[in-house]
């Protein structure tokens, strides 16, 4: 089995099929490797097929079982076709991780606070000039993509022996972060939807939970957190000042939360949103 991920503890997923949307991304490819380490057969779904193939190939090279599939979480017909491919390759889905998501710069304000005159300044992206299509895209890939993937892949769970669904939300679902209104609102919707699904599927033996990562340095946000010379940006200083553990998270620190929620030890746990954020969501600033 794949062993490139150091597991904080292990669970036996040898008879499970795991489907991960956004599987080519940094976070979800790590989740895929962790589940492969536990014996699961892992289907990595991503719009970027090359990224998913790279991650799947690394798992297979280490002895795990994985395969990449190109999928668009906003296209239900496409997801249905991919489901048939996954079922033919591995069998019906037992574990669904809804990890596809992201933000869009055109749904982001340039400044944290509105100042008089910003609305009429063409050089400033204020709340009043946010692009509606970009806002819809952010909501689509985060919330609608989670809903559609669950409709498609949870059906076998509901009609069969049950399963487990893990949604990936964000600490911004608890308290919205400045500059990113669409992303924060979309992740709040994912958290709310997680709780709704947990109740709805409770009698079908399907547990539904979510992980809410805090601030982790990645290729996607490094330029926002560090200057070219390696010094922290002003946003980094604000983040760390509001994080009781006074550091960014390490991506591997999310694995224990994932494995716990999928383990038999969490058999009575459903409908929770588990923050992994160094205390950021608990700190009032005082």
N, C-alpha and C positions, 0 to 999 in steps of 0.2 A: 504494500500500500504506500501511497505517497507520504513522505515524511519530511518535507521541507518546511513545514510549519510546526513550531514547538507548541504543543497543546498544553494548556494549563491542567486539564484532565481530559479523559477520553470517554466516549460513549460508543456503543456498538450500533452502527447504522448499516450493517452489512446487508440487510434485506430491504433497504430503503432507496427510493428514487427521489432525488432532490432536483428541483427546477429553480434556477436562479436568473431573474431578469436583471439586465445590466451586468451580466456575468463577465464582460470583458474589462470592466472598470477596476480600479485599484482595490477598492474595498470589497466588492463582490467576488472578484477573482480570488482574494484571500479567503473569503468565506467558502468558496468552492474547494480550495485546497484543504481547508480544515475539515470539511465534510468528507472529502475523499480520504483523508487520513483516518477517518472513523469508519471507512468501508462503504460509504454511499456511492451509488452510481449518479453522477452529476451531469445535468444538462445545463450548459451555459448559454443563455439567450442574450443576444445583443444586436442592436442595429448595425454596429460595427463588427462585422463577421471576423475580420482579420484579428481584432483584439481578442475576441472570444476564442478563436482558434489557437492563438498563441498561449492563452491561459490553459486551455484544455490540453494542448500538446505537452506543456510542462507537467501537468498532473499525470498524464499517461506515461511520460518518460520516467516518472518516479514510482511507477507501479500502480497508480490509481486508475479509476474508471471514469472517463469524462468524454464529452462530445460537445462541440459547438454548433449552434443553430442561429441563423440570422432571423431576427424577429423584430417586429415593430409593435410595441405595446399599445399603440394608438389605433391599431388595425385589428379588429376582432377576427375577421376572416383569416388574416395571416396567422394569428395566434392559434386558431383552430387547426390550420394546416400544420403548424409546427408541433402542436400537441400530438397529432397523428404520427409525426416523425419520431417524437420523443417516446411515445408508447411503443412504436415498432422497435426502437433501438434498446430501450431499457425496461419498459413496462409502465403502468399507470403511476402518476405522481403521488408521493407520500408527503413530501415536504416542499413547500413553496416559499421562496424568499423573494419578496417584491423589492428589488434594489434599484430598478431603473428610476432615474430622477435627475434633477439638475436645475440650474438657474439660467437666466438669459440676461446679458448686459443691458438690453433695451427695456428690461422690466425692473431695472435698478436705478435708484436716484444717485446723482453725483454727490449730494451733500446730505449730511445727517439731519439738518434742520432747515426749514424753509426761512428765507429772508426776503423781505419786500423787494420786488423787482425780479426775482428769480423766474417767475412765470413768463415774463416777457423777454428773457435773455436767451437767444438761440444757442448760446454756447454752454448752457447749463441744462442738464436733464433733470427737471424737477418732477414732482408728483403729477403736475398738470400735463406734462409732455410724455409720460410713459406710454409705450406703444401697446395698444389693446391686443394685437395679434401675438405679441411676445408674452404678454400676461397670460393669454389663453394657452399658449404653448407650455409655459411653466406649469400651469394647473393641469394641463393634459398629461405631460410626461410624469408628473409626480402623483396626482390623484387619479385621473382617469385611467392611466396605465396600470395602476395598482388594482383598480376596480375590474378592468377588462381581463387582466391576467388571472385574477382570482375567479372570475366567472368561468373562464376556460379550464383552468387547471385544478380548481377545487371540486369540480363536478364529480370526478372519479372518487375523490375522498368522501364526498357527501353520500354517494350511492354505494360506497364500499365500506372499508373498515375504519375510515376516518383519517386523520393526519394532523399536520401542524403547519401553520402559516406564520411567517415572520415578515412584518413590514418594516422598512427602513424609513424612519422619520428624521427628526432633527431637534436639537435643543431649542431652535427657534419656534418650535410648535408650542412650547411652554410660554415663552416671552418673545415677541417679535424682535428681530435684530434690526438696527437702523439700516437704511439703504435698500433692503431687499423685501419690500412688502408682499410681492407676489409669491416668492419662495416661502416666506414665513407662513403666509396664509394657506398655501397649498399643503405644507407639511402639517399644519394644524388640522387640516381636513383629513389627512392620512391618519393622524392619531385618533380623531373622532371616529373615523370609519373602522379603525382597528377595534375599538370598543363595540361598535355596532355589530360587526361581523362575529365577534366573540360570543355575543348573546345569540345571534341568529343561528350560528352553527353549533351551539353548545350541546344540543341533543343529537347531533350527528357525529359526536366524538372527534370534533375538529377544534383544536385549540388555536386561538389567534392572539398574537402578541406583537409588540413592536420594540425596536431598539432605536434610541434617540442619541446618536453620536454628538459629542461636543466638538471642540476645535481640534482637528488633526491636520498636520502639515502634509500636503500632497502636491503632486505636480500641478493640479488644477488651481490651487490657491496660494502656492508658494510666493508668487509675485505680489500678492496682496499683503502678505505677512512679513516679507523680508525685502529690503532694498537690494540693488545689484551688488553692493559691497558687503552684503551679509548682515547688515545691521537691521534690527527690527523696525517695522513701520510704526506709525502712531497707532494704527488699528491693533497691531499686536500688543503694544503696551497697554491699551485699554482692555483687551481680552484677558491678558495675564493678570491685570490688576483686579479683574472681576472673577478670576478662577481661584478658589481657595487652595488648590494644590499647586498653583503658581507655575504651571507648565502646560504645554500642549500634550495631547494624548498620543500614544503610539498605536498605530493601527492594529497591532496584534493584541492590544488590550481589549478589543471588541470581541475576540474569539470566545472568551469565557462566558460572556453574556449570551452569545449565540448558542453555544453548546448547552448551557444551563436551560435555556428556554425550550430546547429540543429534547432534553433528557427526561427520563422517567422521574427524576427528582422534581421536575416542574409539572407533574401530571395534574396538579390541582391549581395550576397557574394559567389563567386566561384573561384577556382583556386589559393587560397592563402595557404601559409604555415605559420601558426601562432606560433611564438616562445613563449614559456613560460619558461624563463631561467634567470630571474633576471638581464637581460641586458648583459649576457655573449656574445651573438652574435653581440652586438653593440659596445663592448669595444675594442679599438685598442691596449690597453696596454700602452698608453701614455696619 
